[in-house]
Amino acid sequence: MRETGRLPLPLRKDGPRWSTVVAERSVLGVVHNITSATRLLDLLAVFEGDERIQVFFTRTGSSELDGGTEEFLTSRGTRS
């Protein structure tokens, strides 16, 4: 999702200290497997480049086909 090579700022107590632009909204993407992650990443591309929006991901762990999902998300520079 992020081709700029920059990871989103982690949610930490000192997060705002290191940010030059404060996120105004956070979006949580919930995925079951790589297929749903791919589709969601396609949709969330509308937020690309908007520094006011911070996107995070989580997995449900409920799919029998979720093998490799965490690695897939990490390889695309997402924050979970």
Phi and psi in radians as a Rosetta constraint file:
Dihedral C 1 N 2 CA 2 C 2 CIRCULARHARMONIC -1.776 0.35
Dihedral N 2 CA 2 C 2 N 3 CIRCULARHARMONIC 1.805 0.35
Dihedral C 2 N 3 CA 3 C 3 CIRCULARHARMONIC -1.541 0.35
Dihedral N 3 CA 3 C 3 N 4 CIRCULARHARMONIC -0.058 0.35
Dihedral C 3 N 4 CA 4 C 4 CIRCULARHARMONIC -1.373 0.35
Dihedral N 4 CA 4 C 4 N 5 CIRCULARHARMONIC -0.122 0.35
Dihedral C 4 N 5 CA 5 C 5 CIRCULARHARMONIC 1.386 0.35
Dihedral N 5 CA 5 C 5 N 6 CIRCULARHARMONIC 0.173 0.35
Dihedral C 5 N 6 CA 6 C 6 CIRCULARHARMONIC -1.925 0.35
Dihedral N 6 CA 6 C 6 N 7 CIRCULARHARMONIC 2.249 0.35
Dihedral C 6 N 7 CA 7 C 7 CIRCULARHARMONIC -1.491 0.35
Dihedral N 7 CA 7 C 7 N 8 CIRCULARHARMONIC 2.608 0.35
Dihedral C 7 N 8 CA 8 C 8 CIRCULARHARMONIC -1.174 0.35
Dihedral N 8 CA 8 C 8 N 9 CIRCULARHARMONIC 2.655 0.35
Dihedral C 8 N 9 CA 9 C 9 CIRCULARHARMONIC -1.109 0.35
Dihedral N 9 CA 9 C 9 N 10 CIRCULARHARMONIC 2.265 0.35
Dihedral C 9 N 10 CA 10 C 10 CIRCULARHARMONIC -1.199 0.35
Dihedral N 10 CA 10 C 10 N 11 CIRCULARHARMONIC 2.667 0.35
Dihedral C 10 N 11 CA 11 C 11 CIRCULARHARMONIC -1.363 0.35
Dihedral N 11 CA 11 C 11 N 12 CIRCULARHARMONIC 1.783 0.35
Dihedral C 11 N 12 CA 12 C 12 CIRCULARHARMONIC -2.420 0.35
Dihedral N 12 CA 12 C 12 N 13 CIRCULARHARMONIC 2.877 0.35
Dihedral C 12 N 13 CA 13 C 13 CIRCULARHARMONIC -1.062 0.35
Dihedral N 13 CA 13 C 13 N 14 CIRCULARHARMONIC -0.651 0.35
Dihedral C 13 N 14 CA 14 C 14 CIRCULARHARMONIC -1.641 0.35
Dihedral N 14 CA 14 C 14 N 15 CIRCULARHARMONIC 0.199 0.35
Dihedral C 14 N 15 CA 15 C 15 CIRCULARHARMONIC -0.939 0.35
Dihedral N 15 CA 15 C 15 N 16 CIRCULARHARMONIC -0.894 0.35
Dihedral C 15 N 16 CA 16 C 16 CIRCULARHARMONIC -1.047 0.35
Dihedral N 16 CA 16 C 16 N 17 CIRCULARHARMONIC -0.464 0.35
Dihedral C 16 N 17 CA 17 C 17 CIRCULARHARMONIC -1.072 0.35
Dihedral N 17 CA 17 C 17 N 18 CIRCULARHARMONIC -0.596 0.35
Dihedral C 17 N 18 CA 18 C 18 CIRCULARHARMONIC -1.724 0.35
Dihedral N 18 CA 18 C 18 N 19 CIRCULARHARMONIC 0.022 0.35
Dihedral C 18 N 19 CA 19 C 19 CIRCULARHARMONIC -1.780 0.35
Dihedral N 19 CA 19 C 19 N 20 CIRCULARHARMONIC 2.361 0.35
Dihedral C 19 N 20 CA 20 C 20 CIRCULARHARMONIC -1.575 0.35
Dihedral N 20 CA 20 C 20 N 21 CIRCULARHARMONIC -0.330 0.35
Dihedral C 20 N 21 CA 21 C 21 CIRCULARHARMONIC -2.260 0.35
Dihedral N 21 CA 21 C 21 N 22 CIRCULARHARMONIC 2.161 0.35
Dihedral C 21 N 22 CA 22 C 22 CIRCULARHARMONIC -1.497 0.35
Dihedral N 22 CA 22 C 22 N 23 CIRCULARHARMONIC 2.262 0.35
Dihedral C 22 N 23 CA 23 C 23 CIRCULARHARMONIC -1.158 0.35
Dihedral N 23 CA 23 C 23 N 24 CIRCULARHARMONIC 2.304 0.35
Dihedral C 23 N 24 CA 24 C 24 CIRCULARHARMONIC -1.607 0.35
Dihedral N 24 CA 24 C 24 N 25 CIRCULARHARMONIC -0.462 0.35
Dihedral C 24 N 25 CA 25 C 25 CIRCULARHARMONIC -2.434 0.35
Dihedral N 25 CA 25 C 25 N 26 CIRCULARHARMONIC 2.596 0.35
Dihedral C 25 N 26 CA 26 C 26 CIRCULARHARMONIC -2.071 0.35
Dihedral N 26 CA 26 C 26 N 27 CIRCULARHARMONIC 2.463 0.35
Dihedral C 26 N 27 CA 27 C 27 CIRCULARHARMONIC -2.103 0.35
Dihedral N 27 CA 27 C 27 N 28 CIRCULARHARMONIC 2.275 0.35
Dihedral C 27 N 28 CA 28 C 28 CIRCULARHARMONIC -1.870 0.35
Dihedral N 28 CA 28 C 28 N 29 CIRCULARHARMONIC 2.055 0.35
Dihedral C 28 N 29 CA 29 C 29 CIRCULARHARMONIC -1.664 0.35
Dihedral N 29 CA 29 C 29 N 30 CIRCULARHARMONIC 2.174 0.35
Dihedral C 29 N 30 CA 30 C 30 CIRCULARHARMONIC -1.898 0.35
Dihedral N 30 CA 30 C 30 N 31 CIRCULARHARMONIC 2.130 0.35
Dihedral C 30 N 31 CA 31 C 31 CIRCULARHARMONIC -2.172 0.35
Dihedral N 31 CA 31 C 31 N 32 CIRCULARHARMONIC 2.646 0.35
Dihedral C 31 N 32 CA 32 C 32 CIRCULARHARMONIC -1.713 0.35
Dihedral N 32 CA 32 C 32 N 33 CIRCULARHARMONIC -0.615 0.35
Dihedral C 32 N 33 CA 33 C 33 CIRCULARHARMONIC -2.787 0.35
Dihedral N 33 CA 33 C 33 N 34 CIRCULARHARMONIC -3.080 0.35
Dihedral C 33 N 34 CA 34 C 34 CIRCULARHARMONIC -1.103 0.35
Dihedral N 34 CA 34 C 34 N 35 CIRCULARHARMONIC -0.648 0.35
Dihedral C 34 N 35 CA 35 C 35 CIRCULARHARMONIC -1.077 0.35
Dihedral N 35 CA 35 C 35 N 36 CIRCULARHARMONIC -0.837 0.35
Dihedral C 35 N 36 CA 36 C 36 CIRCULARHARMONIC -1.192 0.35
Dihedral N 36 CA 36 C 36 N 37 CIRCULARHARMONIC -0.576 0.35
Dihedral C 36 N 37 CA 37 C 37 CIRCULARHARMONIC -1.132 0.35
Dihedral N 37 CA 37 C 37 N 38 CIRCULARHARMONIC -0.736 0.35
Dihedral C 37 N 38 CA 38 C 38 CIRCULARHARMONIC -1.074 0.35
Dihedral N 38 CA 38 C 38 N 39 CIRCULARHARMONIC -0.778 0.35
Dihedral C 38 N 39 CA 39 C 39 CIRCULARHARMONIC -1.144 0.35
Dihedral N 39 CA 39 C 39 N 40 CIRCULARHARMONIC -0.717 0.35
Dihedral C 39 N 40 CA 40 C 40 CIRCULARHARMONIC -1.176 0.35
Dihedral N 40 CA 40 C 40 N 41 CIRCULARHARMONIC -0.706 0.35
Dihedral C 40 N 41 CA 41 C 41 CIRCULARHARMONIC -1.064 0.35
Dihedral N 41 CA 41 C 41 N 42 CIRCULARHARMONIC -0.659 0.35
Dihedral C 41 N 42 CA 42 C 42 CIRCULARHARMONIC -1.068 0.35
Dihedral N 42 CA 42 C 42 N 43 CIRCULARHARMONIC -0.751 0.35
Dihedral C 42 N 43 CA 43 C 43 CIRCULARHARMONIC -1.227 0.35
Dihedral N 43 CA 43 C 43 N 44 CIRCULARHARMONIC -0.677 0.35
Dihedral C 43 N 44 CA 44 C 44 CIRCULARHARMONIC -1.316 0.35
Dihedral N 44 CA 44 C 44 N 45 CIRCULARHARMONIC -0.061 0.35
Dihedral C 44 N 45 CA 45 C 45 CIRCULARHARMONIC -1.064 0.35
Dihedral N 45 CA 45 C 45 N 46 CIRCULARHARMONIC -0.350 0.35
Dihedral C 45 N 46 CA 46 C 46 CIRCULARHARMONIC -1.125 0.35
Dihedral N 46 CA 46 C 46 N 47 CIRCULARHARMONIC -0.394 0.35
Dihedral C 46 N 47 CA 47 C 47 CIRCULARHARMONIC -1.558 0.35
Dihedral N 47 CA 47 C 47 N 48 CIRCULARHARMONIC -0.113 0.35
Dihedral C 47 N 48 CA 48 C 48 CIRCULARHARMONIC -0.975 0.35
Dihedral N 48 CA 48 C 48 N 49 CIRCULARHARMONIC 2.234 0.35
Dihedral C 48 N 49 CA 49 C 49 CIRCULARHARMONIC 1.510 0.35
Dihedral N 49 CA 49 C 49 N 50 CIRCULARHARMONIC -0.141 0.35
Dihedral C 49 N 50 CA 50 C 50 CIRCULARHARMONIC -1.569 0.35
Dihedral N 50 CA 50 C 50 N 51 CIRCULARHARMONIC 1.781 0.35
Dihedral C 50 N 51 CA 51 C 51 CIRCULARHARMONIC -1.181 0.35
Dihedral N 51 CA 51 C 51 N 52 CIRCULARHARMONIC -0.217 0.35
Dihedral C 51 N 52 CA 52 C 52 CIRCULARHARMONIC -1.382 0.35
Dihedral N 52 CA 52 C 52 N 53 CIRCULARHARMONIC -0.249 0.35
Dihedral C 52 N 53 CA 53 C 53 CIRCULARHARMONIC -2.019 0.35
Dihedral N 53 CA 53 C 53 N 54 CIRCULARHARMONIC 2.228 0.35
Dihedral C 53 N 54 CA 54 C 54 CIRCULARHARMONIC -1.961 0.35
Dihedral N 54 CA 54 C 54 N 55 CIRCULARHARMONIC 2.199 0.35
Dihedral C 54 N 55 CA 55 C 55 CIRCULARHARMONIC -1.909 0.35
Dihedral N 55 CA 55 C 55 N 56 CIRCULARHARMONIC 2.306 0.35
Dihedral C 55 N 56 CA 56 C 56 CIRCULARHARMONIC -2.186 0.35
Dihedral N 56 CA 56 C 56 N 57 CIRCULARHARMONIC 2.779 0.35
Dihedral C 56 N 57 CA 57 C 57 CIRCULARHARMONIC -2.256 0.35
Dihedral N 57 CA 57 C 57 N 58 CIRCULARHARMONIC 2.645 0.35
Dihedral C 57 N 58 CA 58 C 58 CIRCULARHARMONIC -2.496 0.35
Dihedral N 58 CA 58 C 58 N 59 CIRCULARHARMONIC 2.720 0.35
Dihedral C 58 N 59 CA 59 C 59 CIRCULARHARMONIC -1.903 0.35
Dihedral N 59 CA 59 C 59 N 60 CIRCULARHARMONIC 2.541 0.35
Dihedral C 59 N 60 CA 60 C 60 CIRCULARHARMONIC -1.386 0.35
Dihedral N 60 CA 60 C 60 N 61 CIRCULARHARMONIC -0.530 0.35
Dihedral C 60 N 61 CA 61 C 61 CIRCULARHARMONIC 1.274 0.35
Dihedral N 61 CA 61 C 61 N 62 CIRCULARHARMONIC 0.195 0.35
Dihedral C 61 N 62 CA 62 C 62 CIRCULARHARMONIC -1.707 0.35
Dihedral N 62 CA 62 C 62 N 63 CIRCULARHARMONIC -0.058 0.35
Dihedral C 62 N 63 CA 63 C 63 CIRCULARHARMONIC -1.728 0.35
Dihedral N 63 CA 63 C 63 N 64 CIRCULARHARMONIC 2.412 0.35
Dihedral C 63 N 64 CA 64 C 64 CIRCULARHARMONIC -1.200 0.35
Dihedral N 64 CA 64 C 64 N 65 CIRCULARHARMONIC -0.279 0.35
Dihedral C 64 N 65 CA 65 C 65 CIRCULARHARMONIC -1.890 0.35
Dihedral N 65 CA 65 C 65 N 66 CIRCULARHARMONIC 0.513 0.35
Dihedral C 65 N 66 CA 66 C 66 CIRCULARHARMONIC -1.591 0.35
Dihedral N 66 CA 66 C 66 N 67 CIRCULARHARMONIC 0.119 0.35
Dihedral C 66 N 67 CA 67 C 67 CIRCULARHARMONIC -1.022 0.35
Dihedral N 67 CA 67 C 67 N 68 CIRCULARHARMONIC 2.218 0.35
Dihedral C 67 N 68 CA 68 C 68 CIRCULARHARMONIC 1.497 0.35
Dihedral N 68 CA 68 C 68 N 69 CIRCULARHARMONIC -0.004 0.35
Dihedral C 68 N 69 CA 69 C 69 CIRCULARHARMONIC -1.133 0.35
Dihedral N 69 CA 69 C 69 N 70 CIRCULARHARMONIC -0.775 0.35
Dihedral C 69 N 70 CA 70 C 70 CIRCULARHARMONIC -1.067 0.35
Dihedral N 70 CA 70 C 70 N 71 CIRCULARHARMONIC -0.762 0.35
Dihedral C 70 N 71 CA 71 C 71 CIRCULARHARMONIC -1.125 0.35
Dihedral N 71 CA 71 C 71 N 72 CIRCULARHARMONIC -0.668 0.35
Dihedral C 71 N 72 CA 72 C 72 CIRCULARHARMONIC -1.049 0.35
Dihedral N 72 CA 72 C 72 N 73 CIRCULARHARMONIC -0.849 0.35
Dihedral C 72 N 73 CA 73 C 73 CIRCULARHARMONIC -1.140 0.35
Dihedral N 73 CA 73 C 73 N 74 CIRCULARHARMONIC -0.752 0.35
Dihedral C 73 N 74 CA 74 C 74 CIRCULARHARMONIC -1.089 0.35
Dihedral N 74 CA 74 C 74 N 75 CIRCULARHARMONIC -0.699 0.35
Dihedral C 74 N 75 CA 75 C 75 CIRCULARHARMONIC -1.170 0.35
Dihedral N 75 CA 75 C 75 N 76 CIRCULARHARMONIC -0.301 0.35
Dihedral C 75 N 76 CA 76 C 76 CIRCULARHARMONIC -1.734 0.35
Dihedral N 76 CA 76 C 76 N 77 CIRCULARHARMONIC 0.202 0.35
Dihedral C 76 N 77 CA 77 C 77 CIRCULARHARMONIC 1.302 0.35
Dihedral N 77 CA 77 C 77 N 78 CIRCULARHARMONIC 0.397 0.35
Dihedral C 77 N 78 CA 78 C 78 CIRCULARHARMONIC -1.466 0.35
Dihedral N 78 CA 78 C 78 N 79 CIRCULARHARMONIC 2.802 0.35
Dihedral C 78 N 79 CA 79 C 79 CIRCULARHARMONIC -1.905 0.35
Dihedral N 79 CA 79 C 79 N 80 CIRCULARHARMONIC 2.235 0.35
